[in-house]
Amino acid sequence: MREEPLMRRFGRLKLLFYLNLLIVFLLVFYKLYLTMFEADYEGVHADQVERIESALQGRSSYAFAVVGNINNSVGLFERKIVPLLNRSGLDFVVSAGNAVSGGGEDKYRALHRTLERLRLPYVLTYGKNEHSAFGGFRYYDHYGPYVFAFSAGNSRFIFLDSSGKTPWKWQLRWLDEELAVAPREHVFLFVGQAVHPVELGDGLLGLRDDYLLDDDFRLPLSRLIEQAGVDAVFSADLPLFFRQRFGQTSHVVTGGAGGLVFNNEHSYYHYLEVRVAGGEVSIRPVRLGIGQNRFFRTVESVWLVVHSIFYVGYLNYLIVLGLLSLTAVWLYYAVFTEHNYYPDFDLPTDLALEKPIRVAMFTNNFLPYIGGVPISIDRLRRSLQALGHRVLVFAPSYAGQRQDPEVVRLPRLLSRIGGKELVMANIFSLRLFRQFRLFQPDVLHIHHPFWMGSMGRFLGRRFGVPVVYTYHTRFEHYSYAVPLPELFFKNYLAHKLVRRIGNRCDAVVVPTEGAEHYLRMIGVKSTVFVIPTGIECDLYRQIPEADLDALRRRYDLGAARILLSVSRLSREKNIDFMLEGVRELVRRCKTPFRLLIVGDGPERNRLEQKIAQLQLQTLVLLTGAVSPDQIAAYYRLADIFVFASRTETQGMVVLEAMASGLPVVAVRASGIDDFVKNGVNGFKTGLRHDQWAERIAEILGDQQLYRRLSEQAETMAGDHDVARFGEKMTRVYAHVLAQRQAAEP
């Protein structure tokens, strides 16, 4: 029984799936918006210090708050402590460190929005959290230097860097001079980590041993503080309140403005109230009660920890919720949904079209551009037309193109990218949509996984037309020609594009079994048909001797045996290997020979230089591009076809050579393995010059072997005549049409 459509069976789950995708997209967009477009802020401390100095001018009595470990806590600091501070009558607020939960830009912006709720001026100490995740430059841009000091009222306020960002030797030298000239009655020092060990004796700190400054900084700093008679040193980085006195200096740890606390005698939510009255300084914690019952206090503490992790909690919570929902949908589909991995046996196995159909083809390149894909498409087009079907090709425009009413030429968007030739048709052309709708195709056939192929797939989905994709090209081997990071395209994107389009089409056509294996390995699950591109066998057999004699005279070949290779002169064709192999062949072969390489491309100048470097000018000739209607004469002129490309999906030139009765010597690779049979119609070798040259020398030196290979090559090519190519492809079209009809309710 055919499986019911998923939309019908799991409509609500699919709706949830797409809703989650929408939420995730909106949240990502919002994050990007906050980072890139939200109003910026910088040098906040300059304005805040000015406000503090103005508020305390001429005063000897005032009060301020010290908070530690805010950690972007919305539930605690923003909603509970900030309102208390605004009503407290205090003059300003100082963070002793860890105001943010991390140094990311979103964390700094979240803190800024929280602190904007304060009606009091504030300053921040540069602590470990401010420094984390490359947060140092953000702190510097948004607030100011890590180490600074200012005077207000009758006091001097000094801020140090405990993160290690500022060298401790420099801080000690600066602080020594600062304390020596400080004219104020009181001195308060703020440093993110403690100067002296905290000893509670109850094991509370058993898991933390990094709250202290490094000894190289801590010990000389302690001596400076005692000598200068600093009133108080404030630090954070521990979730507690603890005060101890050394000499005239109070050392206070405060870490109760956010994050995790243990709700005991020392660890609780709080802020410090520091009052200065003339020569007197008092410090007291203002404890924040969070419930009478210990159980509920613990539950709220845990919730506040969770809330502090997900600042602007509803956003990040929805991201997590969305991901969990997607996972649940996937699990439901994977575990509870029955899958049928077998073919649909309700469809006939030998389908045929009952009447002529209309086929629309989409390609990124087409004649007069010379290449395997345009030639394959043209042969398929003419073969289908010979069977009575209508074909309309959508392709880019080229200079010198022939007028053909059955080819819709689209204007170019681009001709070159980064100095490299790369023709891109205008897929947004109104002509494309107008001609497509007028043609009303029964089947859509795309020949590339992107650009024109993507547009073809879109139109197929939009108008309910089945789509067939032919996998022609191993795109990963063309990474050098793509304006993207080479390894990214080669190892990921090329395979991703093929898998994505393959799984979205109704059927996929490949020219060889090796190509089918590749598609299965990368995860293509659509129905795959193996149909080699057809060749016009008669075209390669009916060449007048006068044409062959003319070519011999043109290239001054004399009586030499001719090796032929037909290839674009580009890096992926591995022509350097053939040139090195010819040099090896000279050592092994007594028979006079010449190598003709037919084709053109971006590597021509470099290859000419290499031919000269190897001293092969008299043996190797680059003929340049040859039009398709003349290429058959070159095949017929030759004795052996040689090839070294390892990037083919089929190697159509190999079949063309066989149709001309040429034995083939090629490097073993995909696209070659299915057609070249060792000792039958030629030889396949490893990527070794000696093996390749040895096989050529063997054929040239053994006429009986040569005749046998030649006869069998021509016989094998006959099995791939272009007429059979069109017939096989119509069965694919019949299959997707029947499949689409069977799926309709």
ZAMARGU-4260 file (C-alpha; in steps of 0.2 Angstrom, whole numbers, plus 5000, padded with zeros to 4 digits):
<rodrens>
0) 5000/5000/5000 | 5006/5017/4996 | 5011/5028/5011 | 4999/5042/5013 | 5006/5060/5011
5) 5014/5067/5026 | 5005/5083/5026 | 4988/5073/5028 | 4995/5062/5042 | 5005/5074/5051
10) 4999/5091/5047 | 5000/5098/5064 | 5017/5091/5066 | 5023/5099/5050 | 5015/5116/5055
15) 5024/5115/5072 | 5040/5111/5062 | 5039/5126/5051 | 5033/5137/5065 | 5048/5133/5075
20) 5059/5137/5060 | 5051/5154/5058 | 5054/5157/5077 | 5072/5152/5076 | 5074/5163/5060
25) 5066/5178/5069 | 5077/5176/5084 | 5092/5175/5074 | 5087/5190/5064 | 5083/5199/5081
30) 5101/5194/5087 | 5109/5201/5072 | 5098/5217/5073 | 5103/5220/5091 | 5122/5217/5086
35) 5122/5227/5070 | 5108/5240/5071 | 5104/5244/5089 | 5110/5261/5094 | 5128/5260/5100
40) 5136/5267/5116 | 5153/5271/5121 | 5164/5279/5135 | 5149/5277/5147 | 5161/5279/5162
45) 5166/5297/5157 | 5148/5303/5159 | 5145/5292/5174 | 5160/5298/5184 | 5155/5316/5179
50) 5138/5313/5187 | 5146/5306/5203 | 5158/5320/5205 | 5144/5333/5202 | 5133/5324/5215
55) 5147/5324/5228 | 5154/5341/5225 | 5158/5349/5242 | 5151/5335/5252 | 5159/5325/5266
60) 5144/5314/5269 | 5137/5302/5256 | 5132/5284/5253 | 5135/5272/5238 | 5131/5254/5234
65) 5143/5240/5230 | 5136/5225/5220 | 5145/5210/5214 | 5141/5196/5202 | 5126/5204/5193
70) 5129/5191/5179 | 5115/5199/5168 | 5102/5193/5181 | 5085/5199/5175 | 5075/5191/5189
75) 5086/5196/5203 | 5096/5212/5199 | 5085/5220/5187 | 5068/5216/5194 | 5072/5217/5213
80) 5089/5226/5217 | 5087/5240/5204 | 5070/5246/5211 | 5078/5245/5229 | 5093/5255/5224
85) 5082/5268/5215 | 5072/5270/5232 | 5087/5269/5243 | 5093/5287/5243 | 5110/5282/5239
90) 5121/5293/5228 | 5129/5280/5216 | 5132/5262/5212 | 5149/5252/5210 | 5150/5235/5202
95) 5165/5225/5210 | 5166/5214/5195 | 5156/5201/5185 | 5142/5212/5180 | 5140/5202/5164
100) 5139/5183/5163 | 5151/5183/5148 | 5160/5195/5137 | 5149/5193/5121 | 5142/5208/5113
105) 5124/5203/5118 | 5129/5201/5136 | 5136/5219/5136 | 5121/5226/5128 | 5109/5217/5140
110) 5119/5224/5154 | 5117/5241/5147 | 5099/5240/5145 | 5098/5234/5163 | 5108/5248/5170
115) 5098/5261/5161 | 5084/5257/5173 | 5095/5264/5187 | 5092/5282/5191 | 5109/5283/5200
120) 5126/5285/5191 | 5136/5269/5191 | 5154/5263/5187 | 5160/5245/5183 | 5175/5235/5189
125) 5184/5225/5175 | 5182/5207/5181 | 5184/5189/5174 | 5167/5189/5166 | 5170/5206/5158
130) 5186/5199/5150 | 5179/5182/5144 | 5175/5178/5126 | 5186/5192/5120 | 5175/5204/5130
135) 5190/5216/5134 | 5189/5227/5118 | 5170/5228/5121 | 5172/5234/5139 | 5185/5246/5133
140) 5174/5253/5119 | 5158/5254/5129 | 5165/5260/5146 | 5183/5265/5145 | 5200/5259/5152
145) 5202/5244/5163 | 5212/5253/5176 | 5206/5270/5181 | 5203/5282/5196 | 5193/5297/5201
150) 5190/5309/5215 | 5172/5313/5222 | 5168/5321/5239 | 5182/5318/5251 | 5187/5301/5243
155) 5197/5293/5230 | 5190/5278/5220 | 5203/5267/5212 | 5199/5252/5200 | 5211/5238/5195
160) 5211/5225/5182 | 5211/5207/5190 | 5210/5198/5173 | 5228/5199/5168 | 5224/5210/5153
165) 5234/5224/5160 | 5251/5218/5167 | 5252/5217/5186 | 5269/5226/5186 | 5262/5241/5177
170) 5247/5241/5189 | 5258/5241/5204 | 5269/5255/5198 | 5253/5265/5193 | 5245/5262/5210
175) 5260/5266/5220 | 5261/5283/5212 | 5242/5285/5213 | 5242/5282/5232 | 5256/5293/5235
180) 5248/5308/5228 | 5230/5304/5232 | 5224/5320/5242 | 5208/5313/5248 | 5203/5308/5266
185) 5196/5291/5261 | 5202/5278/5248 | 5192/5264/5241 | 5199/5251/5230 | 5190/5239/5218
190) 5197/5224/5211 | 5187/5209/5204 | 5196/5195/5214 | 5200/5194/5232 | 5217/5200/5239
195) 5216/5189/5255 | 5210/5171/5256 | 5192/5169/5262 | 5191/5156/5276 | 5174/5151/5282
200) 5178/5134/5289 | 5162/5126/5282 | 5168/5119/5265 | 5157/5131/5255 | 5172/5136/5244
205) 5178/5118/5242 | 5175/5119/5223 | 5183/5136/5220 | 5201/5139/5221 | 5203/5153/5208
210) 5194/5168/5217 | 5211/5175/5223 | 5223/5186/5213 | 5239/5178/5207 | 5252/5178/5221
215) 5264/5188/5210 | 5251/5202/5210 | 5242/5199/5227 | 5256/5199/5239 | 5264/5216/5233
220) 5247/5223/5231 | 5243/5219/5249 | 5258/5227/5255 | 5254/5243/5246 | 5237/5244/5252
225) 5242/5242/5271 | 5256/5255/5269 | 5244/5268/5261 | 5230/5265/5273 | 5216/5261/5261
230) 5199/5261/5269 | 5191/5247/5260 | 5195/5234/5246 | 5180/5227/5237 | 5180/5211/5226
235) 5167/5199/5219 | 5169/5182/5210 | 5162/5173/5225 | 5143/5170/5228 | 5144/5177/5246
240) 5146/5191/5258 | 5162/5191/5268 | 5172/5204/5277 | 5189/5204/5286 | 5201/5217/5292
245) 5220/5218/5289 | 5228/5234/5298 | 5217/5249/5294 | 5209/5241/5279 | 5193/5231/5277
250) 5193/5218/5264 | 5175/5214/5258 | 5169/5201/5246 | 5152/5204/5239 | 5144/5192/5226
255) 5126/5192/5229 | 5118/5203/5215 | 5115/5188/5204 | 5119/5170/5199 | 5120/5156/5211
260) 5120/5158/5230 | 5118/5144/5243 | 5105/5153/5255 | 5115/5151/5271 | 5124/5162/5283
265) 5137/5169/5271 | 5129/5166/5254 | 5114/5175/5250 | 5107/5189/5238 | 5112/5206/5244
270) 5121/5222/5240 | 5132/5233/5251 | 5128/5250/5257 | 5144/5260/5261 | 5141/5276/5271
275) 5154/5290/5273 | 5151/5303/5286 | 5166/5314/5288 | 5180/5303/5294 | 5169/5288/5297
280) 5166/5274/5285 | 5152/5261/5288 | 5149/5245/5277 | 5134/5234/5279 | 5125/5221/5268
285) 5107/5224/5263 | 5100/5207/5262 | 5087/5202/5250 | 5074/5190/5256 | 5067/5178/5243
290) 5054/5169/5253 | 5051/5162/5271 | 5052/5144/5267 | 5069/5136/5264 | 5062/5124/5250
295) 5054/5139/5240 | 5070/5149/5243 | 5080/5135/5235 | 5068/5133/5220 | 5068/5152/5217
300) 5087/5152/5218 | 5088/5138/5205 | 5075/5147/5194 | 5086/5163/5195 | 5101/5153/5190
305) 5092/5147/5174 | 5085/5164/5171 | 5102/5172/5172 | 5109/5160/5159 | 5095/5165/5147
310) 5096/5183/5148 | 5081/5191/5139 | 5075/5175/5145 | 5060/5173/5133 | 5070/5174/5118
315) 5084/5161/5122 | 5071/5150/5130 | 5061/5150/5114 | 5076/5145/5105 | 5079/5130/5116
320) 5061/5126/5116 | 5061/5127/5097 | 5076/5115/5095 | 5068/5103/5107 | 5052/5104/5098
325) 5061/5100/5081 | 5070/5086/5090 | 5053/5079/5096 | 5046/5080/5079 | 5061/5071/5071
330) 5060/5057/5085 | 5041/5055/5082 | 5044/5054/5063 | 5059/5042/5065 | 5051/5031/5079
335) 5032/5030/5076 | 5030/5033/5058 | 5031/5018/5046 | 5042/5020/5031 | 5042/5010/5015
340) 5059/5009/5008 | 5054/4997/4993 | 5048/5003/4976 | 5030/5006/4973 | 5025/4989/4965
345) 5008/4996/4960 | 5017/5005/4946 | 5021/4995/4930 | 5039/4990/4928 | 5040/4994/4910
350) 5032/5011/4907 | 5031/5020/4891 | 5023/5036/4885 | 5007/5034/4877 | 5008/5051/4867
355) 5021/5064/4863 | 5025/5076/4878 | 5033/5093/4881 | 5049/5093/4890 | 5057/5109/4897
360) 5076/5109/4900 | 5086/5121/4911 | 5105/5122/4909 | 5118/5134/4915 | 5127/5132/4898
365) 5123/5127/4881 | 5130/5127/4863 | 5139/5136/4856 | 5149/5134/4872 | 5159/5118/4870
370) 5158/5106/4884 | 5151/5089/4888 | 5135/5095/4896 | 5130/5106/4882 | 5133/5092/4869
375) 5124/5079/4880 | 5109/5090/4881 | 5109/5094/4863 | 5110/5075/4858 | 5096/5071/4870
380) 5085/5086/4863 | 5087/5080/4845 | 5084/5062/4850 | 5068/5066/4859 | 5063/5077/4844
385) 5066/5062/4832 | 5053/5052/4843 | 5040/5066/4841 | 5042/5075/4858 | 5043/5094/4859
390) 5058/5101/4869 | 5062/5119/4874 | 5079/5123/4881 | 5081/5137/4893 | 5099/5143/4893
395) 5111/5158/4894 | 5115/5169/4879 | 5132/5168/4870 | 5140/5178/4857 | 5139/5170/4840
400) 5124/5159/4845 | 5113/5152/4831 | 5095/5157/4831 | 5084/5142/4837 | 5065/5144/4841
405) 5067/5129/4852 | 5080/5137/4863 | 5075/5152/4875 | 5091/5162/4877 | 5091/5172/4893
410) 5101/5188/4895 | 5117/5187/4906 | 5118/5193/4923 | 5137/5190/4924 | 5150/5184/4912
415) 5165/5184/4924 | 5168/5183/4943 | 5184/5187/4951 | 5193/5188/4934 | 5186/5170/4929
420) 5174/5166/4915 | 5157/5161/4923 | 5142/5164/4913 | 5126/5166/4923 | 5109/5168/4915
425) 5096/5180/4922 | 5084/5168/4930 | 5073/5183/4935 | 5070/5187/4916 | 5051/5190/4913
430) 5054/5180/4896 | 5058/5165/4906 | 5042/5164/4915 | 5032/5170/4900 | 5039/5156/4888
435) 5038/5143/4902 | 5019/5146/4904 | 5016/5147/4886 | 5025/5130/4883 | 5016/5121/4897
440) 5028/5107/4899 | 5023/5090/4905 | 5041/5086/4912 | 5055/5098/4918 | 5072/5092/4915
445) 5086/5101/4924 | 5105/5098/4921 | 5113/5108/4936 | 5110/5107/4955 | 5110/5126/4956
450) 5105/5143/4948 | 5096/5137/4932 | 5093/5120/4940 | 5086/5128/4956 | 5074/5139/4945
455) 5068/5124/4936 | 5065/5115/4952 | 5055/5130/4959 | 5045/5131/4943 | 5041/5113/4944
460) 5035/5114/4962 | 5025/5130/4958 | 5016/5123/4943 | 5015/5105/4949 | 5026/5098/4935
465) 5038/5083/4939 | 5056/5086/4939 | 5070/5075/4932 | 5089/5080/4937 | 5104/5073/4927
470) 5120/5072/4937 | 5133/5077/4924 | 5147/5084/4933 | 5158/5081/4948 | 5157/5098/4955
475) 5170/5096/4969 | 5184/5095/4956 | 5180/5113/4950 | 5182/5121/4967 | 5197/5131/4960
480) 5185/5140/4948 | 5172/5145/4961 | 5173/5161/4971 | 5172/5153/4988 | 5184/5145/5000
485) 5191/5130/4990 | 5190/5117/5004 | 5173/5123/5010 | 5166/5120/4992 | 5176/5105/4988
490) 5172/5095/5005 | 5155/5101/5009 | 5145/5113/4998 | 5147/5104/4981 | 5140/5088/4989
495) 5127/5097/4998 | 5120/5105/4983 | 5119/5089/4973 | 5111/5080/4988 | 5098/5094/4991
500) 5093/5095/4973 | 5093/5076/4970 | 5081/5073/4985 | 5069/5086/4979 | 5067/5079/4962
505) 5056/5066/4956 | 5070/5056/4948 | 5088/5057/4945 | 5098/5051/4929 | 5116/5047/4930
510) 5127/5041/4916 | 5137/5027/4925 | 5135/5015/4940 | 5149/5024/4948 | 5139/5040/4948
515) 5124/5031/4956 | 5135/5024/4969 | 5142/5042/4973 | 5124/5049/4975 | 5119/5035/4987
520) 5134/5038/4997 | 5130/5057/4999 | 5112/5053/5004 | 5102/5055/4988 | 5086/5044/4991
525) 5076/5048/4975 | 5074/5035/4961 | 5090/5034/4951 | 5091/5029/4933 | 5108/5024/4925
530) 5107/5030/4906 | 5124/5034/4898 | 5123/5049/4886 | 5121/5043/4868 | 5132/5045/4854
535) 5129/5046/4835 | 5139/5031/4830 | 5137/5033/4811 | 5144/5051/4812 | 5161/5043/4817
540) 5162/5030/4804 | 5158/5039/4788 | 5173/5050/4786 | 5180/5053/4768 | 5199/5048/4766
545) 5202/5065/4758 | 5197/5074/4775 | 5210/5063/4784 | 5223/5066/4772 | 5220/5085/4773
550) 5222/5084/4792 | 5239/5074/4791 | 5245/5088/4779 | 5239/5102/4790 | 5248/5096/4805
555) 5263/5088/4796 | 5260/5071/4804 | 5268/5060/4790 | 5268/5042/4794 | 5268/5044/4813
560) 5255/5034/4823 | 5243/5046/4831 | 5238/5047/4849 | 5222/5058/4852 | 5215/5066/4867
565) 5200/5077/4867 | 5199/5088/4882 | 5196/5105/4889 | 5213/5113/4894 | 5209/5115/4912
570) 5217/5109/4928 | 5204/5096/4932 | 5208/5086/4916 | 5225/5081/4922 | 5234/5085/4906
575) 5251/5087/4915 | 5250/5068/4918 | 5249/5064/4900 | 5263/5076/4896 | 5274/5067/4909
580) 5268/5050/4902 | 5273/5055/4884 | 5290/5058/4890 | 5290/5041/4898 | 5283/5034/4882
585) 5298/5041/4871 | 5309/5030/4882 | 5299/5014/4879 | 5292/5015/4862 | 5301/5013/4845
590) 5286/5017/4834 | 5285/5035/4828 | 5270/5044/4836 | 5262/5061/4839 | 5250/5066/4852
595) 5236/5078/4847 | 5226/5086/4861 | 5210/5094/4854 | 5202/5107/4865 | 5205/5124/4872
600) 5204/5132/4890 | 5212/5143/4903 | 5228/5132/4905 | 5233/5133/4887 | 5248/5145/4889
605) 5255/5136/4904 | 5253/5119/4895 | 5263/5126/4880 | 5277/5131/4892 | 5277/5114/4900
610) 5278/5105/4883 | 5293/5116/4879 | 5301/5113/4896 | 5299/5094/4893 | 5306/5096/4875
615) 5290/5088/4868 | 5287/5102/4854 | 5289/5089/4840 | 5278/5076/4848 | 5264/5085/4856
620) 5252/5097/4847 | 5238/5108/4855 | 5226/5110/4841 | 5214/5122/4849 | 5195/5121/4849
625) 5187/5111/4836 | 5168/5112/4831 | 5157/5097/4835 | 5154/5094/4817 | 5172/5092/4813
630) 5178/5082/4828 | 5173/5065/4820 | 5188/5067/4808 | 5200/5069/4822 | 5194/5053/4830
635) 5195/5044/4813 | 5213/5051/4810 | 5219/5043/4826 | 5226/5026/4831 | 5223/5026/4850
640) 5213/5038/4862 | 5222/5043/4878 | 5214/5051/4893 | 5220/5055/4911 | 5205/5065/4918
645) 5199/5058/4935 | 5184/5070/4936 | 5171/5063/4923 | 5154/5056/4927 | 5154/5048/4910
650) 5169/5053/4899 | 5158/5055/4884 | 5174/5058/4873 | 5179/5040/4877 | 5163/5033/4869
655) 5165/5044/4854 | 5183/5037/4852 | 5177/5020/4853 | 5163/5023/4840 | 5178/5028/4829
660) 5186/5011/4832 | 5200/5018/4844 | 5207/5007/4858 | 5207/5018/4874 | 5221/5020/4887
665) 5215/5030/4902 | 5218/5033/4920 | 5206/5023/4931 | 5192/5034/4937 | 5174/5037/4939
670) 5166/5039/4921 | 5179/5028/4914 | 5177/5012/4924 | 5160/5007/4916 | 5166/5008/4898
675) 5184/5004/4897 | 5187/4985/4900 | 5205/4979/4902 | 5211/4969/4887 | 5194/4970/4879
680) 5193/4988/4871 | 5208/4996/4879 | 5217/4998/4896 | 5214/5007/4913 | 5230/5011/4923
685) 5234/5018/4940 | 5240/5036/4941 | 5258/5031/4936 | 5267/5037/4921 | 5276/5020/4918
690) 5260/5010/4918 | 5251/5022/4906 | 5266/5023/4894 | 5268/5004/4895 | 5250/5000/4889
695) 5251/5013/4874 | 5268/5005/4869 | 5260/4988/4870 | 5246/4992/4858 | 5257/5002/4846
700) 5269/4987/4845 | 5256/4973/4843 | 5245/4975/4827 | 5235/4959/4831 | 5231/4966/4849
705) 5227/4983/4841 | 5214/4976/4829 | 5205/4966/4842 | 5204/4981/4854 | 5198/4992/4840
710) 5184/4980/4834 | 5177/4977/4852 | 5178/4996/4856 | 5167/5000/4840 | 5155/4986/4845
715) 5153/4992/4863 | 5150/5010/4857 | 5136/5004/4846 | 5126/4999/4862 | 5125/5018/4866
720) 5118/5024/4850 | 5109/5041/4852 | 5093/5034/4846 | 5093/5022/4861 | 5097/5036/4873
725) 5081/5045/4869 | 5071/5030/4871 | 5078/5026/4888 | 5075/5044/4894 | 5057/5043/4889
730) 5055/5029/4901 | 5061/5040/4915 | 5048/5053/4910 | 5034/5040/4909 | 5040/5034/4927
735) 5039/5052/4935 | 5022/5056/4926 | 5015/5039/4932 | 5022/5042/4950 | 5014/5060/4950
740) 4997/5054/4944 | 4997/5040/4957 | 5001/5052/4971 | 4986/5063/4966 | 4971/5061/4978
</rodrens>
